[in-house]
Amino acid sequence: MEWIARNKLGIPHILHILDDFLMIGESTQAYKAKLQRSLLFCGYIGVLTAPKKTQGPSPELTLAGTELDCLKFEDRLPQEKVDRY
């Protein structure tokens, strides 16, 4: 799916880890357009998406179980995981 997104959907800044995808846009408008193309494609081929996990655009988000904070340049565990361990 990453290859299709890059080469056929025009989403060059995409990364996937297992079943998580990270897309980066040049602007909020560009990101929203890329997200819409991606979601339409997933619907077309029958890939289920999780609306609750679909985020953005945002400088803070959760990817692969960690919280990425672009404003503080941090990658941290969510508080519930810290409390559990």
N, C-alpha and C positions, 0 to 999 in steps of 0.2 A: 504494500500500500504506500510505503514511503516513496518508492520509485515512481509509482503512478502519480502521486501528488507532485513530485518534482518535475517529471517529464511530460505529463499530460494535462495536469490541472494548473500548471504555472505557479507552484508553491515551492520556491527554491529553499526557503529557510524553514525546514521541517526536520524534526528528529523524533524517532520513536524508540521506546524502551519497553519491550514486551507488548502490553496493550495500551500503553500511554503514549500520547503524541504531543509534541510541543511545536507550535508554529509561531514564527516571529514575523511581524509586519513592519513596514517602513513607517506606517502611521496607523492610527486607530481605524481610519476608513479602509486602508489596504488590508489590515488584519481581518476586519469584519467581512470583507469580500472573499478573502481566502478561506475563512471559516465557513462561510455559506457554501462555497464551491465544494469544500470537503464534506460537509454534512449532506449536501444533495447527492454527491457521488456515493457516499456510504448508504444512503437510503435507496439509491438506484440498484446497487449490487446486493443489498440485503444485509449489510453489516450493521449490527445493533450499536447504538451509541447511548451513552448515559448522560441525559440532559443535566442531572445534578452535578456531574463531574466536569461538564463543559464550562470553561471559564474564559473570561477575557473580554477585551484586553485588560490586563492588569500588571502592575510591576511586582505583585506578590501572587504566587500560585503554588499549588501542590503538584509535584511530578515525581512519580516512582516512590511515593511514600515519604518524601521530604518536602519541606517548604523552601521555595526559592524566593529570595527577596532581592530584587535588582536595585533597590534604593540603598540598602545597607550592604550590598555585595555579600550576602550570607546565604548559606544552605544549611538548614537546621531541621532537627526532628520536630514533628508536631508535639505540643505539650502533652497530649494524652499518651504518646509513646514514651516520653521522658518519665511521666508519672508511673507508668506501668513497669518500667525497668528500674 
